[in-house]
Amino acid sequence: MKLLSFDIEISDVFELERYEDLEKYAPFHISVAATAVHNGEERVWYSEDEKGHPALNLTQQRAHELLEYLDEMQQKKFMVCAWNGLSFDLKWIGYQADDMALAARIALKSYDPMFQFFNQAGFPVGLAKVAEAMGISQEKLMDGADAPKEWRAGNCQKVMDYCLGDCQMTNLIILAIQKIKQVRWVTGRGYVSSKPMPRLKSVEEVIQDPEPDQSWMDTPMPKAKFYKWVLAANVMKT
């Protein structure tokens, strides 16, 4: 199956405290998105202002064109993936495009190895920590929190490169997972840990899988937090 990863950056600027819930600052607006077919077409998605410069946010039309592209690629049997794409990227593309139903349908058929990892481990893990442990040489070009500031400062190409780079990293991580049948990550203490992942599952499959064991946690993150917006879009199969 051909592989395509996507990523978005937001234009909203805020200071997220440690352990603070990102959703506190929602709704979010998309400055730029990127899609990358492994060994194939790579695209950057943004809108232009009246002077032809990158606009602050994607227009509704441009965001919908991105959704239509992802839908088309799924219909062409591409494995459409994103790291935490279920709870973040697709949700806010749908919001920007004013089409949560289409975004939710794409989400169910998409692959989100971070969501699958969460459902095994009970906690989320960042792209960079996994890339490091999986031996991916490509590195993140900036901290995600800096992207909105850089975009607003006019350093748009830098943000575009960062967004596209995360798509490329996601593709490489997915290929590595498929090869070694596990996910490795660097823990908070600097050790490399791993969880088996014999095959990547679609979001819909992971949603239907049993809940993760979080009995050892004081304040576990609910699994439904990742996909409750999909339920609200009324597209779940009965």
GIWOFEN-V630807 format. One record per residue. N is the residue number from 1. PHI is phi in radians with two decimals (none if undefined). Layout:
N,PHI + N,PHI
This chain:
1,none + 2,-1.19 + 3,-1.97 + 4,-2.37 + 5,-1.99 + 6,-2.37 + 7,-2.73 + 8,-2.24 + 9,-2.16 + 10,-1.79 + 11,-1.77 + 12,-1.35 + 13,-1.85 + 14,-2.79 + 15,-1.83 + 16,-1.53 + 17,-1.33 + 18,-1.05 + 19,1.22 + 20,-1.38 + 21,-1.34 + 22,-0.99 + 23,-1.07 + 24,-1.00 + 25,-1.74 + 26,-1.23 + 27,-1.34 + 28,-1.89 + 29,-2.12 + 30,-1.61 + 31,-1.49 + 32,-2.70 + 33,-2.35 + 34,-2.50 + 35,-2.32 + 36,-2.45 + 37,-1.45 + 38,-1.07 + 39,1.02 + 40,-2.64 + 41,-1.14 + 42,-2.13 + 43,-2.35 + 44,-2.02 + 45,-2.00 + 46,-2.68 + 47,-1.95 + 48,-2.02 + 49,-1.49 + 50,-1.15 + 51,-1.66 + 52,1.50 + 53,-1.58 + 54,-0.99 + 55,-1.36 + 56,-1.07 + 57,-2.31 + 58,-1.09 + 59,-1.28 + 60,-1.01 + 61,-1.10 + 62,-1.17 + 63,-1.11 + 64,-1.23 + 65,-1.08 + 66,-1.14 + 67,-1.05 + 68,-1.08 + 69,-1.13 + 70,-1.11 + 71,-1.09 + 72,-1.08 + 73,-1.17 + 74,-1.11 + 75,-1.14 + 76,-1.49 + 77,1.25 + 78,-1.33 + 79,-1.50 + 80,-1.54 + 81,-2.29 + 82,-2.76 + 83,-1.44 + 84,1.14 + 85,-1.16 + 86,-1.15 + 87,-1.46 + 88,-2.14 + 89,-0.98 + 90,-1.19 + 91,-1.04 + 92,-1.50 + 93,-1.14 + 94,-1.04 + 95,-1.12 + 96,-1.14 + 97,-1.47 + 98,1.00 + 99,-2.60 + 100,-1.17 + 101,-1.13 + 102,-1.14 + 103,-1.05 + 104,-1.21 + 105,-1.12 + 106,-1.13 + 107,-1.02 + 108,-1.09 + 109,-1.57 + 110,-1.40 + 111,-2.07 + 112,-2.26 + 113,-1.06 + 114,-1.22 + 115,-1.14 + 116,-1.14 + 117,-1.08 + 118,-0.97 + 119,-1.27 + 120,-1.70 + 121,-1.61 + 122,1.62 + 123,-2.56 + 124,-1.45 + 125,-2.53 + 126,-1.46 + 127,-1.00 + 128,-1.13 + 129,-1.17 + 130,-1.32 + 131,-1.01 + 132,-1.08 + 133,-1.27 + 134,-1.49 + 135,1.36 + 136,-1.39 + 137,-1.30 + 138,-1.19 + 139,-2.05 + 140,-1.13 + 141,-1.49 + 142,-2.87 + 143,-1.39 + 144,-0.98 + 145,-1.17 + 146,-1.50 + 147,-1.03 + 148,-1.07 + 149,-1.17 + 150,-1.12 + 151,-1.10 + 152,-1.15 + 153,-1.41 + 154,1.65 + 155,-1.54 + 156,-1.19 + 157,-1.10 + 158,-1.08 + 159,-1.24 + 160,-1.04 + 161,-1.10 + 162,-1.12 + 163,-1.10 + 164,-1.15 + 165,-1.06 + 166,-1.17 + 167,-1.12 + 168,-1.10 + 169,-1.10 + 170,-1.07 + 171,-1.01 + 172,-1.15 + 173,-1.14 + 174,-1.09 + 175,-1.08 + 176,-1.18 + 177,-1.07 + 178,-1.11 + 179,-1.34 + 180,-1.74 + 181,1.08 + 182,-2.78 + 183,-1.95 + 184,-1.99 + 185,-2.62 + 186,-1.56 + 187,-1.31 + 188,-1.06 + 189,-1.62 + 190,1.59 + 191,-1.61 + 192,-1.65 + 193,-2.10 + 194,-2.63 + 195,-2.33 + 196,-1.16 + 197,-2.53 + 198,-0.98 + 199,-2.65 + 200,-1.40 + 201,-1.90 + 202,-1.18 + 203,-0.97 + 204,-1.04 + 205,-1.12 + 206,-1.14 + 207,-1.02 + 208,-1.41 + 209,-1.21 + 210,-1.02 + 211,-1.13 + 212,-1.23 + 213,-1.40 + 214,-2.07 + 215,-1.10 + 216,-1.53 + 217,-1.73 + 218,-1.35 + 219,-2.30 + 220,-1.19 + 221,-1.48 + 222,-1.16 + 223,-1.03 + 224,-1.10 + 225,-1.01 + 226,-1.28 + 227,-2.19 + 228,-1.10 + 229,-1.18 + 230,-1.17 + 231,-1.06 + 232,-1.13 + 233,-1.41 + 234,1.02 + 235,-2.10 + 236,-1.14 + 237,-1.21 + 238,-1.61
